[in-house]
C-alpha cells in the first residue's frame, strides 16, 4: 500500500518539476500551446473522418493511440491508420 502512494507521489513530483522547467524557459509556453493545438487538430481530423463514416463505411476510434499517432504525424498519420485498419481487418 505504501508503494502505491510512493509511486503516485513520484508521479506528481516529476510532473510538477516538468511544468516548472517548461515555464521557466521562455519558449516553454510556446511548446505547450503548439502541442495543445496539434492535439485539437488531430481530434478534429478523427472526428471529421468518423462524421463521414456514414458515406464511406469507415471509422476510426478516437482513443489515446490514434490521437497520439495523428498528433505526431498529422494527415499521414490518418492515412497510416486507415491503411493499417484496411490491412489488418
C-alpha positions as a Markdown table, in Angstrom:
| # | Residue | x | y | z |
|---|---|---|---|---|
| 1 | Unk | 0.0 | 0.0 | 0.0 |
| 2 | Unk | 2.8 | 2.4 | 0.8 |
| 3 | Unk | 4.5 | 1.6 | -2.5 |
| 4 | Unk | 1.3 | 2.8 | -4.3 |
| 5 | Unk | 1.5 | 6.1 | -2.5 |
| 6 | Unk | 5.2 | 6.4 | -3.2 |
| 7 | Unk | 4.6 | 5.9 | -7.0 |
| 8 | Unk | 1.8 | 8.4 | -7.1 |
| 9 | Unk | 4.0 | 10.9 | -5.1 |
| 10 | Unk | 6.8 | 10.4 | -7.6 |
| 11 | Unk | 4.5 | 10.9 | -10.5 |
| 12 | Unk | 3.1 | 14.2 | -9.0 |
| 13 | Unk | 6.6 | 15.4 | -8.1 |
| 14 | Unk | 8.0 | 14.7 | -11.5 |
| 15 | Unk | 5.0 | 16.3 | -13.3 |
| 16 | Unk | 5.4 | 19.5 | -11.2 |
| 17 | Unk | 9.1 | 19.6 | -11.9 |
| 18 | Unk | 8.5 | 19.2 | -15.7 |
| 19 | Unk | 5.9 | 22.0 | -15.6 |
| 20 | Unk | 8.4 | 24.2 | -13.7 |
| 21 | Unk | 11.1 | 23.5 | -16.3 |
| 22 | Unk | 8.7 | 24.3 | -19.1 |
| 23 | Unk | 7.5 | 27.6 | -17.7 |
| 24 | Unk | 11.0 | 28.7 | -16.5 |
| 25 | Unk | 12.2 | 28.5 | -20.1 |
| 26 | Unk | 10.9 | 31.4 | -22.3 |
| 27 | Unk | 9.8 | 29.1 | -25.1 |
| 28 | Unk | 8.1 | 26.6 | -22.8 |
| 29 | Unk | 4.6 | 28.1 | -23.1 |
| 30 | Unk | 5.0 | 28.1 | -26.9 |
| 31 | Unk | 5.8 | 24.4 | -26.8 |
| 32 | Unk | 2.8 | 23.5 | -24.7 |
| 33 | Unk | 0.5 | 25.7 | -26.8 |
| 34 | Unk | 1.8 | 24.1 | -30.0 |
| 35 | Unk | 1.3 | 20.6 | -28.6 |
| 36 | Unk | -2.3 | 21.5 | -27.5 |
| 37 | Unk | -3.1 | 22.9 | -31.0 |
| 38 | Unk | -1.8 | 19.7 | -32.6 |
| 39 | Unk | -4.0 | 17.6 | -30.3 |
| 40 | Unk | -7.0 | 19.7 | -31.1 |
| 41 | Unk | -6.4 | 19.4 | -34.9 |
| 42 | Unk | -5.8 | 15.7 | -34.6 |
| 43 | Unk | -9.1 | 15.2 | -32.7 |
| 44 | Unk | -10.9 | 17.3 | -35.3 |
| 45 | Unk | -9.4 | 15.2 | -38.2 |
| 46 | Unk | -10.5 | 12.0 | -36.5 |
| 47 | Unk | -13.9 | 13.4 | -35.7 |
| 48 | Unk | -14.4 | 14.5 | -39.3 |
| 49 | Unk | -13.4 | 11.1 | -40.5 |
| 50 | Unk | -15.9 | 9.5 | -38.2 |
| 51 | Unk | -18.6 | 12.0 | -39.2 |
| 52 | Unk | -18.1 | 11.0 | -42.8 |
| 53 | Unk | -18.3 | 7.3 | -41.9 |
| 54 | Unk | -21.9 | 7.1 | -43.0 |
| 55 | Unk | -20.8 | 7.8 | -46.6 |
| 56 | Unk | -17.5 | 5.8 | -46.5 |
| 57 | Unk | -18.5 | 3.0 | -44.1 |
| 58 | Unk | -15.1 | 3.5 | -42.5 |
| 59 | Unk | -14.5 | 4.7 | -38.9 |
| 60 | Unk | -11.5 | 5.0 | -36.6 |
| 61 | Unk | -12.0 | 5.2 | -32.8 |
| 62 | Unk | -10.8 | 8.3 | -31.1 |
| 63 | Unk | -8.6 | 6.9 | -28.3 |
| 64 | Unk | -5.1 | 7.7 | -27.0 |
| 65 | Unk | -3.2 | 5.6 | -29.6 |
| 66 | Unk | -5.0 | 7.1 | -32.6 |
| 67 | Unk | -4.9 | 10.6 | -31.2 |
| 68 | Unk | -1.2 | 10.3 | -30.5 |
| 69 | Unk | -0.4 | 9.0 | -33.9 |
| 70 | Unk | -2.3 | 11.7 | -35.7 |
| 71 | Unk | -0.9 | 14.4 | -33.3 |
| 72 | Unk | 2.7 | 13.4 | -34.2 |
| 73 | Unk | 2.3 | 12.6 | -37.9 |
| 74 | Unk | -0.7 | 14.7 | -39.0 |
| 75 | Unk | -2.6 | 13.7 | -42.1 |
| 76 | Unk | -0.1 | 11.0 | -43.0 |
| 77 | Unk | -0.9 | 9.5 | -39.6 |
| 78 | Unk | -4.6 | 9.4 | -40.5 |
| 79 | Unk | -3.6 | 7.6 | -43.8 |
| 80 | Unk | -1.4 | 5.3 | -41.8 |
| 81 | Unk | -4.2 | 4.3 | -39.5 |
| 82 | Unk | -6.6 | 3.8 | -42.4 |
| 83 | Unk | -4.0 | 1.6 | -44.2 |
| 84 | Unk | -3.5 | -0.4 | -41.0 |
| 85 | Unk | -7.2 | -0.9 | -40.5 |
| 86 | Unk | -7.7 | -2.0 | -44.1 |
| 87 | Unk | -4.8 | -4.3 | -44.0 |
| 88 | Unk | -5.4 | -5.9 | -40.6 |
| 89 | Unk | -9.2 | -6.2 | -40.7 |
